[in-house]
Amino acid sequence: MGCIEEFIQQTAEQKTHPAFVQGWQKLALNKWKDKNHQAAISALNHALAIDSNLAESWYRLALLSAADSDLQQRLRAYEKAIELRPDWQIGIDFLKSLSYLLYVYKDVEELNECRQKIRESISDFYQRFQSFPLDQKKYLYQWLGNVGTFLLPYQGDETRDLQQKYGQIVHEIMMSMIPSASERPPMPAVKANEPLRIGLVCGHFFEHTVWKLMLHGWLKHLDREKFQLYGYYVQDWGDRCTEQAKTYCHRFVMGSKSPQEWFEQIRADQLHLVIFPELGMDLQLIQIAALRLAPIQCMSWGHPDTSGLPTIDYFLSSELMEPADGQKYYAEKLIRLKNLGIAFSPMPPDSRSPITREEFGLKSDAVIYGCLQSVFKYLPQFDHIYPEIAAAVGNCQFVFITHFMTKKSRRRFEQRLERAFAAKNLDYREYCFFSRPLNFYGFTSMLHCLDIFLDSLEWSGGNSTLEALYYAQVPMVTTPGRFMRGRHTAAILTLLEIPELIAPDASAYVQKAIELGQHADYRQWIRAKIQNNLPKVFEDQAGVRSLEEFIWAVVQEFATSGRLL
């Protein structure tokens, strides 16, 4: 027997040793932190195969089952955790209230059922929570960092009512831990010859969508004679963007601190106003935002949905993105900044030659449509658009990226496409290409391979749309959604003065995608128009100037009257 075979045999014989269990559990946590959900789920299953009495592994498997799009696995795992640890009942019930949020819904029926179930489960827990004594609210603090409502708006429905209930729960839990954070601090003196102190609190001071969309542009272009910027980065690692952020800030603080520590740090700096560029993605950030750090607190559309928190006063949005009735979807007062409300800051292009179609494995002679969003942006009611385009165009491919897809989620998504294409007597495998997850070089290379960029319906591309235009001038098709989150690309194309790429509805969207696919000369004309009009978007600072005007107006009003605008 060779050394390898002997090692495997010994490992199999000793697999029940506690060290193996601890190793799998540690691996699962590390992979989860790296957002490798498939590896984390696999490691937890290995641990539970050795010892099925691991309550912590069961509830972690339940949390990860959202990425696996496995609702039944999620509910069973929560029940197993409660069975093993009855004293966790309230904490697990809190987590279970968000069970009906999945990455991929099997079909429209499951999506509608989950929409109804999530409304019932959050509302039911909220009602129970109202009668919890202080000690139970304090107990829930340890469960807060496990799950949030990130996936709620991806169901494509209204969220304000549910976000406000969840936000109130988070707020009251945080007040039970830090009672002094409940009061709005007084407005520091506003002096004529001194800049206002403005804080930006975020978990994304690194090469990330939030950095590129808003953080970088705001930090770079806000007038230093009017504003003194304070950066608070709630992570303990950084990259070149982190270093760049430090150069823009009067003070830059980063690290893994508790909400109490961040509260004390930010309060001590006596800010006039705080901005959270996003709320919803970072689970720790929502806890910090539930505290009163400054007299005026704002959020923006890094995650384009209301926070629901009673501590956030304003939502900084875009006049071109918001529908006429936009205010009713926000718990915060809606502020429509000029144009996009940002000064987009693309990263420098990679100096290497782009990866080619052949190197990716794409067809060299096909019309390539890019569907480059995260899988949870694709709702089942719109699966039909791809086979309808394919039936008309013929030799074409649709590129999807497997970013955030576990094996189960990918299979679910492929089964949806299989059914949609079969309805047109087509084989989805002839038309759909699944790319591996792509880094910046891979993503920008893929953009150069595309003929047409298909915007995702009801949750539009933002950063990806801007990068498709900037790096490769890709013609695209969109249709405005019901909510701001479904109107990013339409706003960008409006500012770019190319309204002919904006369809009024899904049916017209399909026809525009077909027209672009069938006429190479039209695509080339659109590319030239994009190239000519790019400065209208990428040199635009109207959003930053209107942000400056808003900050001055809201601070002055509060300083003189004690009232918000």
Secondary structure, DSSP 8 states (H G I E B T S, - for coil): --HHHHHHHHHHHTTTSHHHHHHHHHHHHHHHHTT-HHHHHHHHHHHHHH-TT-HHHHHHHHHHTTTTT-HHHHHHHHHHHHHH-GGGHHHHHHHHTTTT--SS-SSHHHHHHHHHHHHHHHHHHHHHHTT--HHHHHHHGGGGGG--STTGGGGSS--HHHHHHHHHHHHHHHHHH-GGGSS--------TTS-EEEEEEES--SSSHHIIIIIHHHHHHS-TTTEEEEEEE-SS---HHHHHHHHH-SEEEES---HHHHHHHHHHTT-SEEEES-SSS-HHHHHHHTS--SSEEEEETTS-S----TT--EEEEETTTS-TTGGGG-SSEEEEESTTSS--------SS----HHHHT--SSSEEEEE-S-GGG--GGGTTHHHHHHHHH-SEEEEEE-TT--HHHHHHHHHHHHHHHHTTT--GGGTEEEE----HHHHHHHHHH-SEEE--SSS--SHHHHHHHHHH---EEB---SSGGG-HHHHHHHHTT-GGGB-SSHHHHHHHHHHHHH-HHHHHHHHHHHHHHTHHHHT--HHHHHHHHHHHHHHHHHHHHS---
